[in-house]
Amino acid sequence: MNPVRQRIAQYLMLHRTGTVNEIAEALSDVPRPSLYRHMNVLLEAGCIEVVAQKSVRGAVERTYALVEQPMENPSQEEIGKLVQGVLTSVMSNFARYFANPAADPQRDLLSVSSSTLMLSDAEMLEMLQRIGAVFNDYIQNKPGGERRPRNIVFISAPVEGERELKTC
């Protein structure tokens, strides 16, 4: 998913609903034409929906919300396509970043980490809750000053051969 679309979704998660004007105020670094384009992509994809409309100075102002269950009972194939789409987006972002001659991973605090942890399902859920709490501490930050968008991707996947690891 595109980083701007992720930020729109985050706004709607936090605020439940929002108009383009409200979202534009929160994402002040995103040009309005670009914001409208991303909103339309999310709307056409069935990720967001119009939950209210009102007339404002001769124009229609729409209020948007996330679709509660955009994929009811998704199949394994649908989930796989979604995950592959996210991974492709991450790869594309890195490719664009490194294609820029001015890219400076140290200056930009680029970070990549991979760890295999031994966790029970309960421990995994606890860790995800703690990571979520840390994200929540920063998710409402507004652009400005030295702040800039940073794409944080967290991926959890089972380890191939996991059953063999349990018997070692």
Helices and strands as residue ranges (DSSP letters): H 3-15, E 17-19, H 20-26, H 32-44, E 48-56, E 59-66, H 76-99, H 121-138, H 162-167
